[in-house]
Amino acid sequence: MGALVEGLAHIISGLAVGSIYAAMALGLTLVYGLLKILHIAHAGVFVVGAYAAYIAYSATGNIAIAVLASIAATSVYGVILAKSIYLPLMDKPRHIPLMLSIAIYLLTEEVVANVFGHYPKGFRFHGFGGSLNWGVLRIDVTGLTAILVTLASTLALWLLLKRTRIGISSQALSQDMETAKALGVNVPRVVYINFALGSAFAGIAAIMYGLYYGSISPYMGDVVAYKALVVIVLGGFGSVMGALLGGLILGVAEELLTAYFSYILPREAYAFIVLIVLLILRPQGLLGRRV
């Protein structure tokens, strides 16, 4: 009985961490699906979202304002990056915006570090947290919230892409940009909206990360960013539901492998073990299409 409870606790913890990975990966999925670019600067957007929430909550003590501040700051920053970097370089080889994206992330990281300090800051919302007791099983409220928020956000995004005009335009643009443009799709408008939405997910992920781990730092995007890249490869490039599934699987696998085999390898190594195994079994990703 004790082993079963311990196992369930690890699975729930893994789902919570995986939800953060998935929320981060959803933004990358939107951008990659549209422009076929790995948006590494998304990790910088993630950091901006965390500090925007930190500043807003420190000033007001209001959770809702902190969340809105994070979403607003990340959305605006994402649109700025789209307008100043990605759209002007759409006709260039893909490695050029990729390299510039990496530079933007490193620049964002260092600017935040120089403004707010290089050391972690405590991140807690007063009155939020604790645990729920289900028999002998204790469920962390922050982790449970992360799971529910990511599931609800993913469903909302999926419905937007499948049922709305902007979603259909986004899908058309991702399949054939020139044909979509010829049919009257406003390319810059669609790109800006996708960047705003994807960046908002980075803001949501940043808040969940800060609350779950209890702190934020200018370098918090380093590990989460490469985990998000692993997730979109696992799920299948451009697949929203694949990003969700990949994030949850990675989180649970990491948690279980770390809990029972941490003496063999560090936690960060298991992400790549999961990636290697799944890509051997299914090279196109969980929900990707064979090419």
Backbone as CSV, one residue per row, in Angstrom:
resi,resn,N_x,N_y,N_z,CA_x,CA_y,CA_z,C_x,C_y,C_z
1,MET,0.832,-1.218,0.000,0.000,0.000,0.000,0.857,1.254,0.000
2,GLY,1.903,1.223,0.826,2.798,2.377,0.891,3.487,2.641,-0.434
3,ALA,3.905,1.544,-1.121,4.577,1.697,-2.417,3.619,2.254,-3.461
4,LEU,2.344,1.823,-3.389,1.336,2.317,-4.338,1.095,3.809,-4.155
5,VAL,0.957,4.234,-2.909,0.736,5.655,-2.614,1.933,6.478,-3.066
6,GLU,3.121,5.949,-2.795,4.336,6.656,-3.217,4.385,6.783,-4.738
7,GLY,4.015,5.717,-5.434,4.009,5.747,-6.893,3.015,6.754,-7.438
8,LEU,1.806,6.784,-6.848,0.788,7.752,-7.282,1.257,9.180,-7.039
9,ALA,1.905,9.391,-5.907,2.419,10.727,-5.599,3.445,11.168,-6.641
10,HIS,4.309,10.247,-7.052,5.311,10.571,-8.071,4.638,10.859,-9.418
11,ILE,3.597,10.104,-9.740,2.901,10.319,-11.015,2.230,11.688,-11.036
12,ILE,1.562,12.051,-9.942,0.907,13.358,-9.866,1.937,14.484,-9.946
13,SER,3.053,14.309,-9.248,4.129,15.295,-9.314,4.675,15.400,-10.736
14,GLY,4.815,14.257,-11.398,5.285,14.258,-12.784,4.313,14.937,-13.731
15,LEU,3.018,14.733,-13.502,2.008,15.407,-14.332,2.058,16.920,-14.137
16,ALA,2.317,17.352,-12.905,2.419,18.789,-12.618,3.602,19.409,-13.354
17,VAL,4.765,18.777,-13.237,5.957,19.284,-13.928,5.763,19.198,-15.445
18,GLY,5.175,18.092,-15.897,4.913,17.927,-17.322,3.952,18.972,-17.864
19,SER,3.026,19.427,-17.024,2.096,20.475,-17.437,2.835,21.783,-17.711
20,ILE,3.848,22.066,-16.901,4.661,23.270,-17.120,5.433,23.140,-18.425
21,TYR,6.019,21.965,-18.657,6.723,21.733,-19.916,5.766,21.902,-21.096
22,ALA,4.553,21.338,-20.958,3.585,21.389,-22.052,3.146,22.819,-22.342
23,ALA,2.869,23.599,-21.286,2.457,24.987,-21.488,3.543,25.768,-22.217
24,MET,4.787,25.531,-21.848,5.909,26.182,-22.520,5.998,25.720,-23.976
25,ALA,5.812,24.429,-24.205,5.941,23.872,-25.549,4.827,24.329,-26.480
26,LEU,3.654,24.644,-25.930,2.539,25.077,-26.783,2.893,26.346,-27.546
27,GLY,3.586,27.271,-26.890,4.000,28.492,-27.577,4.983,28.197,-28.697
28,LEU,5.935,27.315,-28.439,6.889,26.919,-29.475,6.185,26.216,-30.628
29,THR,5.174,25.426,-30.303,4.426,24.697,-31.325,3.696,25.649,-32.259
30,LEU,3.083,26.684,-31.706,2.372,27.660,-32.533,3.314,28.341,-33.518
31,VAL,4.483,28.751,-33.024,5.433,29.462,-33.883,6.026,28.524,-34.921
32,TYR,6.422,27.315,-34.502,7.008,26.381,-35.457,5.988,25.973,-36.516
33,GLY,4.755,25.717,-36.078,3.731,25.325,-37.031,3.490,26.380,-38.090
34,LEU,3.679,27.637,-37.725,3.405,28.744,-38.638,4.606,29.074,-39.519
35,LEU,5.784,29.254,-38.894,6.952,29.757,-39.616,8.049,28.723,-39.831
36,LYS,7.877,27.526,-39.228,8.899,26.467,-39.311,10.241,26.949,-38.763
37,ILE,10.174,27.703,-37.649,11.366,28.226,-36.984,11.347,27.782,-35.526
38,LEU,12.492,27.335,-35.019,12.597,27.030,-33.590,12.813,28.345,-32.836
39,HIS,11.804,28.744,-32.121,11.750,30.061,-31.464,12.449,29.992,-30.101
40,ILE,13.786,29.952,-30.106,14.554,29.813,-28.868,14.335,31.014,-27.942
41,ALA,14.090,32.190,-28.522,13.848,33.383,-27.707,12.598,33.238,-26.839
42,HIS,11.805,32.205,-27.087,10.636,31.916,-26.263,11.034,31.732,-24.798
43,ALA,12.247,31.221,-24.575,12.748,31.063,-23.203,12.937,32.422,-22.546
44,GLY,13.336,33.427,-23.318,13.449,34.780,-22.787,12.091,35.369,-22.468
45,VAL,11.102,35.065,-23.309,9.730,35.504,-23.049,9.235,34.904,-21.737
46,PHE,9.566,33.654,-21.512,9.236,32.932,-20.274,9.785,33.672,-19.053
47,VAL,11.044,34.101,-19.127,11.676,34.832,-18.025,10.986,36.181,-17.810
48,VAL,10.685,36.872,-18.887,9.990,38.169,-18.793,8.636,37.995,-18.097
49,GLY,7.922,36.912,-18.433,6.628,36.657,-17.805,6.735,36.447,-16.312
50,ALA,7.766,35.734,-15.883,7.959,35.479,-14.456,8.206,36.777,-13.697
51,TYR,9.061,37.624,-14.233,9.403,38.864,-13.529,8.286,39.898,-13.625
52,ALA,7.504,39.859,-14.687,6.345,40.751,-14.768,5.338,40.403,-13.674
53,ALA,5.103,39.099,-13.471,4.198,38.664,-12.402,4.770,39.027,-11.037
54,TYR,6.059,38.852,-10.867,6.726,39.164,-9.592,6.568,40.647,-9.251
55,ILE,6.816,41.518,-10.233,6.702,42.961,-10.009,5.260,43.343,-9.687
56,ALA,4.316,42.811,-10.476,2.908,43.158,-10.289,2.397,42.692,-8.933
57,TYR,2.774,41.473,-8.533,2.295,40.973,-7.245,2.952,41.712,-6.084
58,SER,4.229,42.058,-6.225,4.921,42.811,-5.177,4.284,44.183,-4.979
59,ALA,3.797,44.776,-6.077,3.214,46.115,-6.007,1.771,46.125,-5.536
60,THR,1.021,45.064,-5.880,-0.420,45.082,-5.607,-0.880,44.009,-4.621
61,GLY,-0.160,42.895,-4.529,-0.609,41.787,-3.692,-1.823,41.073,-4.260
62,ASN,-2.132,41.318,-5.542,-3.318,40.748,-6.184,-2.892,39.677,-7.185
63,ILE,-3.403,38.461,-7.011,-3.017,37.348,-7.880,-3.478,37.588,-9.308
64,ALA,-4.722,38.049,-9.473,-5.277,38.252,-10.814,-4.460,39.282,-11.592
65,ILE,-4.072,40.354,-10.925,-3.272,41.393,-11.589,-1.911,40.826,-11.986
66,ALA,-1.325,39.998,-11.136,-0.036,39.389,-11.449,-0.135,38.504,-12.685
67,VAL,-1.200,37.710,-12.762,-1.400,36.836,-13.915,-1.602,37.657,-15.188
68,LEU,-2.441,38.674,-15.103,-2.704,39.527,-16.267,-1.435,40.261,-16.701
69,ALA,-0.636,40.700,-15.733,0.612,41.400,-16.052,1.572,40.478,-16.805
70,SER,1.641,39.234,-16.366,2.521,38.272,-17.031,2.064,38.007,-18.460
71,ILE,0.767,37.782,-18.628,0.232,37.507,-19.962,0.403,38.715,-20.881
72,ALA,0.142,39.911,-20.345,0.275,41.125,-21.153,1.724,41.364,-21.560
73,ALA,2.638,41.236,-20.594,4.059,41.492,-20.883,4.611,40.498,-21.900
74,THR,4.268,39.232,-21.735,4.789,38.224,-22.656,4.172,38.371,-24.049
75,SER,2.885,38.676,-24.114,2.227,38.843,-25.411,2.832,40.012,-26.186
76,VAL,3.031,41.125,-25.493,3.622,42.302,-26.141,5.045,42.005,-26.599
77,TYR,5.823,41.361,-25.734,7.203,41.035,-26.086,7.240,40.080,-27.281
78,GLY,6.341,39.114,-27.300,6.282,38.173,-28.415,5.978,38.868,-29.728
79,VAL,5.028,39.798,-29.710,4.673,40.539,-30.934,5.847,41.407,-31.386
80,ILE,6.539,42.019,-30.432,7.718,42.826,-30.773,8.768,41.966,-31.473
81,LEU,9.007,40.768,-30.953,9.977,39.864,-31.580,9.523,39.453,-32.972
82,ALA,8.243,39.177,-33.125,7.723,38.786,-34.433,7.906,39.912,-35.453
83,LYS,7.587,41.132,-35.030,7.640,42.277,-35.949,9.068,42.693,-36.268
84,SER,9.958,42.627,-35.290,11.310,43.145,-35.487,12.298,42.102,-35.993
85,ILE,12.009,40.820,-35.749,12.987,39.783,-36.100,12.452,38.786,-37.127
86,TYR,11.352,38.134,-36.810,10.929,37.004,-37.624,10.309,37.393,-38.964
87,LEU,9.380,38.332,-38.974,8.762,38.721,-40.247,9.777,39.279,-41.243
88,PRO,10.692,40.168,-40.831,11.672,40.670,-41.802,12.607,39.597,-42.354
89,LEU,12.709,38.459,-41.652,13.648,37.415,-42.063,12.954,36.178,-42.638
90,MET,11.683,36.302,-42.983,10.935,35.138,-43.458,11.468,34.588,-44.777
91,ASP,12.104,35.436,-45.572,12.626,34.974,-46.852,14.092,34.539,-46.775
92,LYS,14.640,34.531,-45.560,16.027,34.138,-45.371,16.118,32.650,-45.006
93,PRO,17.318,32.059,-45.148,17.479,30.664,-44.699,17.115,30.519,-43.218
94,ARG,16.555,29.368,-42.842,16.007,29.170,-41.497,17.040,29.315,-40.390
95,HIS,18.326,29.082,-40.701,19.322,29.154,-39.633,19.594,30.590,-39.194
96,ILE,19.260,31.567,-40.041,19.522,32.966,-39.682,18.600,33.434,-38.555
97,PRO,17.264,33.298,-38.684,16.414,33.664,-37.542,16.646,32.787,-36.322
98,LEU,17.066,31.540,-36.517,17.361,30.660,-35.384,18.530,31.215,-34.574
99,MET,19.605,31.579,-35.253,20.766,32.111,-34.543,20.437,33.434,-33.864
100,LEU,19.662,34.264,-34.544,19.278,35.538,-33.947,18.376,35.313,-32.740
101,SER,17.527,34.301,-32.817,16.632,33.969,-31.712,17.423,33.554,-30.471
102,ILE,18.480,32.773,-30.674,19.341,32.377,-29.553,19.985,33.613,-28.926
103,ALA,20.455,34.526,-29.781,21.089,35.752,-29.276,20.104,36.593,-28.471
104,ILE,18.861,36.679,-28.949,17.836,37.453,-28.242,17.557,36.848,-26.875
105,TYR,17.513,35.510,-26.807,17.295,34.866,-25.511,18.409,35.203,-24.534
106,LEU,19.654,35.062,-24.981,20.797,35.343,-24.095,20.811,36.811,-23.672
107,LEU,20.449,37.699,-24.588,20.389,39.124,-24.267,19.307,39.395,-23.225
108,THR,18.128,38.813,-23.422,17.023,38.994,-22.473,17.411,38.499,-21.092
109,GLU,18.026,37.354,-21.050,18.466,36.748,-19.798,19.419,37.680,-19.041
110,GLU,20.386,38.239,-19.758,21.378,39.094,-19.110,20.799,40.452,-18.705
111,VAL,19.887,40.985,-19.505,19.240,42.252,-19.135,18.442,42.076,-17.849
112,VAL,17.669,40.997,-17.767,16.889,40.726,-16.558,17.821,40.531,-15.357
113,ALA,18.917,39.809,-15.565,19.868,39.568,-14.470,20.494,40.868,-13.975
114,ASN,20.822,41.772,-14.896,21.444,43.033,-14.492,20.458,43.989,-13.830
115,VAL,19.193,43.889,-14.211,18.169,44.771,-13.620,17.718,44.249,-12.259
116,PHE,17.465,42.946,-12.155,16.866,42.379,-10.944,17.839,41.573,-10.088
117,GLY,19.055,41.419,-10.557,20.023,40.633,-9.801,20.168,39.232,-10.363
118,HIS,21.325,38.646,-10.140,21.628,37.332,-10.710,21.127,36.176,-9.849
119,TYR,20.627,36.453,-8.671,20.242,35.382,-7.753,18.730,35.172,-7.748
120,PRO,18.291,33.969,-7.386,16.847,33.680,-7.368,16.083,34.563,-6.387
121,LYS,14.813,34.773,-6.695,13.914,35.517,-5.816,12.753,34.610,-5.429
122,GLY,12.323,34.706,-4.184,11.177,33.923,-3.735,9.928,34.300,-4.501
123,PHE,9.120,33.303,-4.830,7.919,33.546,-5.631,6.755,32.804,-4.993
124,ARG,5.925,33.521,-4.258,4.751,32.940,-3.609,3.588,33.910,-3.693
125,PHE,2.395,33.374,-3.904,1.171,34.176,-3.807,0.547,33.897,-2.444
126,HIS,0.362,34.921,-1.643,-0.162,34.754,-0.296,-1.537,34.075,-0.329
127,GLY,-1.682,33.034,0.473,-2.957,32.329,0.561,-3.156,31.270,-0.499
128,PHE,-2.164,31.113,-1.391,-2.291,30.112,-2.448,-1.273,29.002,-2.198
129,GLY,-1.732,27.769,-2.248,-0.823,26.638,-2.044,-1.414,25.639,-1.078
130,GLY,-0.556,24.959,-0.376,-1.021,23.929,0.542,-1.212,22.604,-0.173
131,SER,-1.947,21.715,0.454,-2.167,20.394,-0.124,-3.564,19.893,0.206
132,LEU,-4.036,18.978,-0.632,-5.318,18.303,-0.410,-5.025,16.871,0.024
133,ASN,-5.748,16.406,1.014,-5.557,15.050,1.496,-6.647,14.135,0.953
134,TRP,-6.216,13.086,0.264,-7.139,12.100,-0.276,-6.742,10.752,0.318
135,GLY,-7.337,10.464,1.461,-6.917,9.306,2.225,-5.507,9.547,2.736
136,VAL,-4.600,8.641,2.417,-3.205,8.811,2.829,-2.391,9.551,1.767
137,LEU,-3.026,9.888,0.647,-2.335,10.575,-0.440,-2.483,12.081,-0.299
138,ARG,-1.382,12.799,-0.348,-1.397,14.256,-0.288,-1.122,14.816,-1.677
139,ILE,-1.996,15.702,-2.132,-1.873,16.283,-3.474,-1.567,17.764,-3.343
140,ASP,-0.468,18.196,-3.920,-0.061,19.591,-3.866,-1.020,20.451,-4.687
141,VAL,-1.575,21.500,-4.080,-2.552,22.365,-4.752,-1.925,23.070,-5.953
142,THR,-0.690,23.515,-5.813,-0.024,24.207,-6.920,0.153,23.281,-8.109
143,GLY,0.575,22.051,-7.851,0.738,21.086,-8.930,-0.582,20.751,-9.598
144,LEU,-1.623,20.557,-8.790,-2.945,20.258,-9.338,-3.451,21.419,-10.187
145,THR,-3.218,22.641,-9.721,-3.623,23.822,-10.483,-2.903,23.874,-11.824
146,ALA,-1.605,23.556,-11.819,-0.832,23.553,-13.064,-1.416,22.568,-14.070
147,ILE,-1.797,21.392,-13.585,-2.384,20.375,-14.473,-3.694,20.879,-15.070
148,LEU,-4.581,21.398,-14.225,-5.894,21.844,-14.691,-5.780,23.032,-15.632
149,VAL,-4.909,23.984,-15.307,-4.739,25.165,-16.159,-4.207,24.763,-17.534
150,THR,-3.241,23.877,-17.562,-2.677,23.452,-18.850,-3.700,22.682,-19.673
151,LEU,-4.467,21.808,-19.046,-5.501,21.069,-19.779,-6.547,22.017,-20.354
152,ALA,-7.008,22.966,-19.539,-8.022,23.913,-20.002,-7.475,24.821,-21.105
153,SER,-6.234,25.272,-20.953,-5.624,26.154,-21.950,-5.418,25.431,-23.272
154,THR,-5.003,24.181,-23.189,-4.788,23.403,-24.414,-6.097,23.181,-25.152
155,LEU,-7.149,22.861,-24.412,-8.459,22.669,-25.035,-8.939,23.964,-25.692
156,ALA,-8.769,25.089,-25.005,-9.183,26.383,-25.558,-8.401,26.697,-26.832
157,LEU,-7.099,26.422,-26.816,-6.274,26.680,-27.996,-6.679,25.777,-29.149
158,TRP,-6.943,24.513,-28.858,-7.359,23.574,-29.904,-8.675,24.020,-30.543
159,LEU,-9.622,24.449,-29.724,-10.900,24.927,-30.252,-10.708,26.188,-31.086
160,LEU,-9.822,27.078,-30.629,-9.567,28.307,-31.387,-8.993,27.981,-32.768
161,LEU,-8.058,27.028,-32.811,-7.434,26.689,-34.090,-8.389,25.961,-35.031
162,LYS,-9.318,25.192,-34.460,-10.213,24.385,-35.292,-11.527,25.078,-35.647
163,ARG,-11.980,26.019,-34.807,-13.339,26.536,-34.962,-13.437,28.034,-35.284
164,THR,-12.331,28.746,-35.290,-12.405,30.188,-35.516,-11.706,30.570,-36.821
165,ARG,-12.032,31.755,-37.305,-11.459,32.237,-38.555,-9.945,32.384,-38.458
166,ILE,-9.472,32.944,-37.330,-8.030,33.134,-37.183,-7.318,31.785,-37.090
167,GLY,-7.981,30.799,-36.480,-7.384,29.472,-36.393,-7.271,28.809,-37.749
168,ILE,-8.315,28.926,-38.549,-8.293,28.343,-39.894,-7.255,29.055,-40.762
169,SER,-7.151,30.377,-40.601,-6.131,31.134,-41.340,-4.733,30.690,-40.933
170,SER,-4.541,30.418,-39.645,-3.245,29.960,-39.158,-2.884,28.607,-39.768
171,GLN,-3.856,27.711,-39.840,-3.598,26.401,-40.424,-3.275,26.510,-41.905
172,ALA,-3.999,27.391,-42.608,-3.732,27.594,-44.031,-2.329,28.137,-44.247
173,LEU,-1.942,29.084,-43.384,-0.620,29.702,-43.493,0.485,28.691,-43.220
174,SER,0.241,27.801,-42.268,1.262,26.809,-41.920,1.446,25.782,-43.029
175,GLN,0.400,25.528,-43.813,0.484,24.533,-44.881,1.116,25.094,-46.146
176,ASP,0.724,26.331,-46.528,1.274,26.938,-47.744,1.113,28.448,-47.643
177,MET,2.185,29.134,-47.243,2.110,30.567,-46.993,1.762,31.357,-48.250
178,GLU,2.353,30.999,-49.372,2.113,31.760,-50.597,0.673,31.617,-51.078
179,THR,0.157,30.395,-51.017,-1.234,30.177,-51.431,-2.193,30.891,-50.487
180,ALA,-1.926,30.815,-49.187,-2.778,31.498,-48.203,-2.766,33.007,-48.442
181,LYS,-1.597,33.547,-48.745,-1.486,34.982,-49.018,-2.282,35.356,-50.269
182,ALA,-2.202,34.506,-51.303,-2.931,34.762,-52.539,-4.446,34.719,-52.334
183,LEU,-4.877,33.929,-51.354,-6.311,33.804,-51.059,-6.811,34.884,-50.104
184,GLY,-5.939,35.815,-49.731,-6.372,36.959,-48.934,-6.069,36.890,-47.460
185,VAL,-5.285,35.907,-47.021,-4.921,35.828,-45.602,-3.933,36.947,-45.277
186,ASN,-4.222,37.701,-44.229,-3.343,38.783,-43.784,-2.203,38.160,-42.974
187,VAL,-1.075,37.930,-43.635,0.029,37.189,-43.019,0.550,37.860,-41.748
188,PRO,0.898,39.154,-41.783,1.409,39.766,-40.537,0.421,39.665,-39.376
189,ARG,-0.852,39.889,-39.647,-1.861,39.836,-38.580,-1.916,38.440,-37.961
190,VAL,-1.917,37.414,-38.790,-1.971,36.041,-38.284,-0.714,35.717,-37.482
191,VAL,0.438,36.140,-37.974,1.700,35.895,-37.265,1.689,36.583,-35.907
192,TYR,1.245,37.840,-35.861,1.220,38.577,-34.592,0.301,37.905,-33.582
193,ILE,-0.858,37.472,-34.040,-1.802,36.830,-33.128,-1.231,35.522,-32.588
194,ASN,-0.590,34.747,-33.454,0.007,33.493,-33.006,1.149,33.728,-32.025
195,PHE,1.957,34.740,-32.278,3.033,35.056,-31.351,2.475,35.543,-30.016
196,ALA,1.417,36.348,-30.061,0.811,36.830,-28.819,0.256,35.667,-28.006
197,LEU,-0.439,34.750,-28.675,-1.001,33.586,-27.981,0.099,32.673,-27.437
198,GLY,1.082,32.373,-28.288,2.161,31.499,-27.859,2.947,32.089,-26.698
199,SER,3.176,33.399,-26.747,3.916,34.063,-25.676,3.102,34.111,-24.386
200,ALA,1.776,34.228,-24.514,0.912,34.191,-23.330,1.057,32.850,-22.603
201,PHE,1.212,31.768,-23.374,1.439,30.459,-22.759,2.760,30.440,-21.990
202,ALA,3.765,31.151,-22.509,5.035,31.244,-21.782,4.828,31.962,-20.452
203,GLY,3.977,33.004,-20.452,3.676,33.715,-19.214,2.968,32.830,-18.206
204,ILE,2.016,32.041,-18.686,1.298,31.110,-17.811,2.261,30.070,-17.239
205,ALA,3.108,29.516,-18.111,4.090,28.517,-17.669,5.049,29.105,-16.641
206,ALA,5.432,30.370,-16.828,6.367,31.015,-15.902,5.776,31.141,-14.508
207,ILE,4.510,31.512,-14.429,3.857,31.628,-13.125,3.752,30.259,-12.459
208,MET,3.354,29.254,-13.220,3.231,27.908,-12.655,4.591,27.395,-12.182
209,TYR,5.631,27.673,-12.952,6.984,27.269,-12.575,7.393,27.944,-11.270
210,GLY,7.199,29.262,-11.199,7.585,30.002,-10.000,6.857,29.518,-8.761
211,LEU,5.560,29.283,-8.890,4.769,28.820,-7.751,5.149,27.391,-7.353
212,TYR,5.396,26.548,-8.342,5.681,25.145,-8.048,7.041,24.987,-7.359
213,TYR,8.028,25.731,-7.835,9.376,25.619,-7.269,9.670,26.669,-6.208
214,GLY,8.791,27.657,-6.070,8.926,28.640,-5.006,9.912,29.755,-5.276
215,SER,10.465,29.822,-6.479,11.416,30.894,-6.788,11.536,31.074,-8.291
216,ILE,12.073,32.237,-8.689,12.358,32.511,-10.095,13.780,33.065,-10.176
217,SER,14.367,32.985,-11.356,15.701,33.545,-11.558,15.840,33.936,-13.022
218,PRO,16.808,34.790,-13.350,17.005,35.188,-14.747,17.363,34.016,-15.655
219,TYR,17.848,32.926,-15.065,18.319,31.791,-15.860,17.348,30.606,-15.814
220,MET,16.140,30.869,-15.364,15.154,29.803,-15.228,14.710,29.225,-16.569
221,GLY,14.943,29.950,-17.643,14.530,29.473,-18.953,15.440,28.422,-19.546
222,ASP,16.652,28.276,-19.001,17.627,27.376,-19.615,17.122,25.939,-19.710
223,VAL,16.779,25.358,-18.581,16.357,23.956,-18.557,14.974,23.781,-19.160
224,VAL,14.039,24.661,-18.804,12.668,24.537,-19.302,12.630,24.662,-20.819
225,ALA,13.492,25.502,-21.388,13.506,25.698,-22.836,13.892,24.423,-23.571
226,TYR,14.956,23.765,-23.110,15.342,22.559,-23.850,14.367,21.417,-23.575
227,LYS,13.728,21.419,-22.392,12.696,20.408,-22.150,11.510,20.634,-23.093
228,ALA,11.167,21.909,-23.325,10.065,22.224,-24.241,10.405,21.779,-25.661
229,LEU,11.657,21.933,-26.057,12.076,21.460,-27.381,11.947,19.939,-27.469
230,VAL,12.340,19.251,-26.400,12.168,17.799,-26.358,10.694,17.442,-26.500
231,VAL,9.837,18.213,-25.832,8.396,17.939,-25.844,7.820,18.070,-27.250
232,ILE,8.186,19.131,-27.985,7.581,19.300,-29.317,8.116,18.262,-30.297
233,VAL,9.325,17.759,-30.057,9.823,16.661,-30.883,9.057,15.383,-30.548
234,LEU,8.856,15.136,-29.256,8.107,13.945,-28.827,6.685,13.961,-29.368
235,GLY,6.032,15.128,-29.247,4.632,15.215,-29.636,4.425,15.236,-31.131
236,GLY,5.430,15.655,-31.874,5.278,15.836,-33.314,5.231,17.321,-33.612
237,PHE,6.161,17.822,-34.388,6.269,19.256,-34.657,4.943,19.825,-35.143
238,GLY,4.488,20.894,-34.487,3.288,21.598,-34.924,1.994,21.047,-34.365
239,SER,2.045,19.987,-33.557,0.827,19.379,-33.021,0.537,19.908,-31.614
240,VAL,-0.622,20.553,-31.443,-1.004,21.101,-30.139,-1.242,19.982,-29.134
241,MET,-2.050,19.007,-29.511,-2.312,17.893,-28.608,-1.057,17.047,-28.389
242,GLY,-0.195,17.006,-29.397,1.073,16.301,-29.240,1.961,16.964,-28.202
243,ALA,1.937,18.311,-28.181,2.723,19.046,-27.183,2.219,18.747,-25.776
244,LEU,0.899,18.693,-25.608,0.329,18.361,-24.301,0.718,16.949,-23.889
245,LEU,0.515,16.002,-24.780,0.811,14.603,-24.471,2.301,14.409,-24.212
246,GLY,3.136,15.023,-25.045,4.577,14.893,-24.873,5.051,15.465,-23.551
247,GLY,4.490,16.622,-23.165,4.867,17.242,-21.897,4.508,16.375,-20.709
248,LEU,3.301,15.826,-20.715,2.860,14.989,-19.597,3.680,13.702,-19.505
249,ILE,3.943,13.086,-20.653,4.744,11.859,-20.658,6.152,12.133,-20.157
250,LEU,6.753,13.227,-20.626,8.111,13.551,-20.199,8.161,13.821,-18.699
251,GLY,7.186,14.578,-18.190,7.162,14.891,-16.768,7.047,13.653,-15.900
252,VAL,6.130,12.757,-16.260,5.927,11.536,-15.473,7.158,10.625,-15.575
253,ALA,7.680,10.471,-16.791,8.851,9.609,-16.979,10.040,10.134,-16.178
254,GLU,10.274,11.434,-16.241,11.367,12.032,-15.478,11.207,11.792,-13.979
255,GLU,9.997,12.026,-13.490,9.748,11.901,-12.058,9.950,10.463,-11.589
256,LEU,9.419,9.495,-12.327,9.540,8.095,-11.921,10.986,7.606,-12.036
257,LEU,11.643,7.951,-13.136,13.023,7.511,-13.322,13.948,8.136,-12.284
258,THR,13.693,9.414,-11.973,14.512,10.086,-10.965,14.274,9.498,-9.580
259,ALA,13.009,9.196,-9.278,12.663,8.666,-7.954,13.321,7.310,-7.699
260,TYR,13.379,6.479,-8.743,13.849,5.117,-8.520,15.263,4.843,-9.052
261,PHE,15.772,5.749,-9.909,17.097,5.492,-10.492,17.988,6.729,-10.466
262,SER,17.768,7.627,-9.508,18.557,8.860,-9.458,20.036,8.594,-9.173
263,TYR,20.323,7.426,-8.614,21.714,7.093,-8.306,22.498,6.720,-9.572
264,ILE,21.785,6.500,-10.689,22.452,6.132,-11.937,22.780,7.373,-12.774
265,LEU,21.755,8.221,-12.987,21.913,9.411,-13.811,21.187,10.586,-13.163
266,PRO,21.607,11.830,-13.441,20.866,12.988,-12.944,19.547,13.143,-13.678
267,ARG,18.623,13.899,-13.093,17.281,14.067,-13.643,17.300,14.566,-15.083
268,GLU,18.177,15.529,-15.384,18.158,16.155,-16.699,18.510,15.174,-17.811
269,ALA,19.228,14.110,-17.489,19.610,13.143,-18.520,18.434,12.311,-18.990
270,TYR,17.453,12.111,-18.122,16.339,11.229,-18.468,15.450,11.794,-19.573
271,ALA,15.410,13.123,-19.714,14.620,13.717,-20.793,15.105,13.215,-22.145
272,PHE,16.409,13.098,-22.299,16.956,12.667,-23.572,16.843,11.160,-23.758
273,ILE,16.850,10.424,-22.660,16.624,8.981,-22.765,15.201,8.720,-23.272
274,VAL,14.232,9.437,-22.701,12.837,9.308,-23.147,12.719,9.694,-24.612
275,LEU,13.376,10.794,-24.986,13.337,11.256,-26.375,13.901,10.202,-27.320
276,ILE,15.056,9.637,-26.981,15.698,8.651,-27.845,14.817,7.416,-28.019
277,VAL,14.268,6.918,-26.912,13.442,5.704,-26.970,12.197,5.922,-27.814
278,LEU,11.491,7.040,-27.581,10.257,7.280,-28.310,10.507,7.551,-29.790
279,LEU,11.606,8.219,-30.120,11.883,8.495,-31.525,12.370,7.259,-32.270
280,ILE,12.962,6.310,-31.547,13.292,5.031,-32.182,12.002,4.289,-32.532
281,LEU,11.045,4.344,-31.603,9.779,3.650,-31.810,8.868,4.394,-32.788
282,ARG,8.915,5.734,-32.742,8.024,6.546,-33.587,8.759,7.821,-34.014
283,PRO,9.518,7.766,-35.091,10.378,8.884,-35.492,9.636,10.187,-35.754
284,GLN,8.373,10.125,-36.181,7.630,11.349,-36.489,7.005,11.986,-35.256
285,GLY,7.242,11.425,-34.082,6.630,11.950,-32.867,5.300,11.264,-32.600
286,LEU,4.772,11.481,-31.407,3.557,10.773,-30.987,2.370,11.037,-31.887
287,LEU,2.131,12.331,-32.208,0.984,12.705,-33.036,1.395,13.346,-34.342
288,GLY,2.658,13.177,-34.713,3.119,13.738,-35.977,2.774,12.815,-37.141
289,ARG,2.934,13.347,-38.333,2.647,12.560,-39.539,3.950,12.099,-40.176
290,ARG,3.896,10.904,-40.752,5.061,10.420,-41.485,5.251,11.247,-42.757
291,VAL,6.503,11.505,-43.083,6.798,12.264,-44.299,7.561,11.389,-45.289
